[in-house]
Amino acid sequence: MSLLPAQPDCDSGFCVIIPARMSSTRLPGKPLADIHGRPMLAWVHDCAAKSGAQFIVIATDDEAVQQASAAFGARVVLTSPAHQSGTDRLAEVIKELDLPDQQIVVNLQGDEPLMVPALLQQVAQLLSDQPEAAMATLMVPIVDSYEFNDPSAVKVVVNQLGQALYFSRSPIPCYRDGLPAAGQVLGYRHLGLYAYRAGFLRRFVAEPMAVLEQAEKLEQLRALAMGEAIAIAVAQSTPPAGVDTPADLARVRAVLKPHKA
């Protein structure tokens, strides 16, 4: 079921789809968490609106999110509650809107109210510039050894064509003779911001989980297992972390306080 005022003209430029679910274990009801009188999702939608996207839609399986999103003027698609990931939710929206296979869709998570709008534009342009790629994403340098060894920081190694070779929670590359000197780049951390071609998403959700995907719990490894190219570049800036916990929410409220409407 959708709440769309009209079928959007989304054949040029890029679209943004924001998956939003209420069932976060660490912060229940996260999309509707109050930030200075507005739900967090409204701030995320503001970010998308500043990116130059041709069309923005919120994808949710919760009627409360649907109604709240419609109240601040967002287009909404109510998706199945059976989806296991935000990517599955995106694929349902693509089917609902009957987007063409070459349409570029940026996936902006519903808990990223501080995402830099220019990065949405960057990742979309990156995919547009590499027609052989099925999806695109961004990375930032790692210079801290703790972060390099932290399993929660996903690392990526890249070839000379600007395409991802592998993603891992382990420190990659492995330095056989010891880490480089302090302050040097040890590797690259993957940012969870993606642009996809709509046709690829249709194929992706039809594929079973890959062996490496199950081992690392990293969905993008399914694309590599499928033989698809993932374009990747260094992000123009490093975005602040998203919201996972009450402490994160307090941090975001403090950052956004000067911008309170």
C-alpha positions in Angstrom: 0.0 0.0 0.0 1.4 3.4 -0.9 0.7 7.0 0.0 1.9 8.7 -3.2 0.3 11.8 -4.6 1.2 10.9 -8.1 3.5 8.6 -10.0 6.9 10.4 -9.8 9.0 11.3 -12.7 12.1 9.4 -11.6 13.6 8.6 -15.0 16.5 11.0 -14.7 18.9 11.9 -11.9 18.6 9.7 -8.8 15.9 8.8 -6.3 16.3 8.3 -2.5 14.5 5.5 -0.7 14.6 5.6 3.1 13.9 2.3 4.8 12.5 2.8 8.3 11.5 0.2 10.8 10.2 0.5 14.4 11.6 -2.8 15.8 15.1 -1.7 16.8 16.3 -3.7 19.9 18.5 -1.0 21.3 16.2 1.9 20.6 12.6 0.9 20.1 10.5 3.2 18.0 13.7 4.8 16.6 12.3 6.5 13.4 9.7 8.4 15.5 12.1 9.4 18.3 11.6 13.1 19.0 14.3 15.6 18.0 13.2 19.1 18.9 9.6 18.5 18.2 10.0 16.5 15.0 10.4 12.8 14.4 14.0 11.7 13.6 12.7 10.5 10.2 11.7 14.0 9.3 15.3 15.2 9.8 16.5 12.3 7.6 14.0 13.3 4.9 15.4 16.9 5.1 18.8 15.5 4.4 17.6 13.6 1.3 15.7 16.7 0.1 18.9 18.8 0.1 20.8 16.2 -2.0 19.2 17.0 -5.3 17.3 13.8 -5.5 14.5 13.7 -8.1 12.2 11.8 -5.8 12.2 10.6 -2.2 10.1 7.8 -0.6 10.0 6.3 2.9 9.6 2.6 3.0 8.2 1.2 6.2 6.3 -1.8 7.5 4.7 0.2 10.4 1.5 2.2 10.1 2.6 4.7 12.8 5.6 5.5 10.7 3.5 5.7 7.6 1.1 8.2 9.2 3.8 10.3 10.7 5.7 10.4 7.4 2.6 11.5 5.5 2.0 14.2 8.2 5.3 15.9 7.4 4.7 15.7 3.7 6.7 12.6 2.7 5.8 10.0 0.1 5.4 6.6 1.7 5.2 3.0 0.7 3.9 0.5 3.3 5.9 -2.7 2.8 5.6 -6.2 3.9 6.6 -6.9 7.6 8.3 -10.2 6.4 11.4 -8.5 4.9 14.7 -9.5 6.5 16.6 -6.4 5.4 16.3 -2.8 4.2 17.4 -4.0 0.8 14.4 -6.3 0.5 12.2 -3.3 1.5 13.8 -1.2 -1.3 13.1 -3.9 -3.8 9.4 -3.9 -2.9 9.3 -0.1 -3.4 11.0 -0.5 -6.8 8.3 -3.0 -7.8 5.5 -0.8 -6.4 6.7 2.2 -8.4 7.7 0.1 -11.5 11.0 1.9 -11.7 13.0 1.3 -14.9 16.0 -1.1 -14.6 18.6 1.7 -15.1 17.1 4.0 -12.5 19.6 4.9 -9.8 18.3 4.5 -6.3 20.2 5.7 -3.2 19.5 3.9 0.0 19.5 6.3 3.0 19.0 4.6 6.3 16.2 6.1 8.5 18.6 6.5 11.5 21.0 8.9 9.7 19.7 12.4 10.5 23.2 13.9 10.2 24.1 12.4 6.9 25.8 14.9 4.6 23.5 15.5 1.6 26.5 15.9 -0.8 27.4 12.3 -0.1 24.1 11.1 -1.5 24.9 13.0 -4.6 28.4 11.7 -4.7 27.5 8.0 -4.5 24.8 8.4 -7.1 27.2 10.2 -9.5 29.8 7.5 -8.9 27.3 4.8 -10.1 26.3 6.9 -13.0 30.0 7.3 -14.1 30.5 3.5 -14.0 27.8 2.0 -16.2 29.4 -1.5 -15.8 28.7 -1.4 -12.0 25.5 -2.6 -10.4 25.9 -0.6 -7.3 28.2 2.0 -5.7 29.3 2.9 -2.2 31.8 5.1 -0.3 34.8 4.6 2.1 37.0 6.7 4.4 40.6 6.2 5.4 41.5 4.4 8.6 44.6 5.7 10.5 43.8 4.3 13.9 44.9 0.8 14.8 42.0 0.2 17.2 39.5 1.0 14.4 41.4 -1.1 12.0 41.1 -4.1 14.3 37.5 -3.4 15.4 35.0 -5.9 13.9 32.2 -3.3 13.9 34.2 -1.2 11.5 33.8 -2.9 8.1 37.0 -2.7 6.0 37.2 -2.8 2.2 40.0 -3.4 -0.3 39.8 -1.9 -3.8 41.3 -2.5 -7.2 42.8 0.1 -9.6 39.5 0.5 -11.4 37.8 1.9 -8.3 35.8 -1.3 -7.6 35.6 -3.2 -4.4 37.5 -6.5 -4.2 36.3 -7.6 -0.8 34.6 -6.3 2.4 35.5 -7.8 5.8 35.1 -7.2 9.6 38.7 -8.5 9.9 41.6 -6.1 9.3 42.3 -6.1 5.6 44.9 -5.9 4.1 46.9 -8.1 6.5 50.3 -6.5 7.1 52.7 -9.5 7.3 55.6 -7.4 8.5 53.7 -5.2 10.9 51.4 -2.1 10.7 52.7 1.1 8.9 53.9 3.9 11.1 51.5 5.8 13.3 49.4 8.4 11.3 49.6 6.5 8.0 46.6 5.1 6.3 46.1 1.5 7.4 43.1 0.7 5.2 39.6 2.0 4.4 36.4 1.8 6.4 33.2 1.2 4.4 30.4 3.6 4.8 26.9 2.0 4.7 25.6 4.3 2.0 24.6 2.7 -1.3 23.4 3.6 -4.7 21.9 0.8 -6.8 20.5 0.3 -10.3 16.9 -0.8 -9.9 17.3 -3.8 -12.2 20.2 -5.1 -10.1 18.0 -4.9 -6.9 15.4 -7.0 -8.6 18.1 -9.7 -9.3 19.8 -9.3 -5.9 16.7 -10.1 -3.7 16.0 -13.2 -5.9 19.4 -14.7 -5.0 20.0 -16.7 -1.9 22.5 -15.5 0.7 26.1 -16.2 -0.3 28.4 -18.2 1.9 30.7 -15.3 2.6 27.7 -13.1 3.3 26.6 -15.5 6.0 30.1 -15.7 7.5 30.7 -11.9 7.7 27.1 -10.8 8.0 27.7 -8.3 5.2 25.0 -8.2 2.6 27.2 -6.5 -0.1 29.2 -9.7 -0.3 26.2 -11.3 -2.1 26.7 -8.8 -4.9 30.4 -9.8 -5.3 29.5 -13.5 -5.2 27.0 -12.8 -8.0 29.9 -11.4 -10.1 28.6 -7.9 -9.9 30.9 -4.8 -9.9 30.7 -2.4 -6.9 32.0 1.1 -7.6 33.7 2.7 -4.6 35.4 6.0 -3.9 36.7 7.9 -0.9 33.9 10.0 0.6 34.2 13.8 0.2 33.7 14.0 3.9 33.2 11.7 6.9 29.5 11.8 8.1 28.7 11.6 11.8 27.6 8.3 13.1 23.9 7.3 12.9 21.5 6.6 15.8 21.6 3.2 17.4 21.3 3.9 21.1 19.8 6.4 23.5 23.3 8.0 23.9 23.4 8.4 20.1 20.1 10.1 20.1 21.2 12.5 22.8 24.3 13.3 20.8 22.2 14.0 17.7 19.8 16.2 19.6 22.8 18.3 20.8 24.1 18.7 17.3 20.8 19.7 15.8 19.8 22.0 18.6 21.1 25.1 16.9 19.1 24.2 13.8 15.8 23.8 15.7 12.9 25.0 13.6 
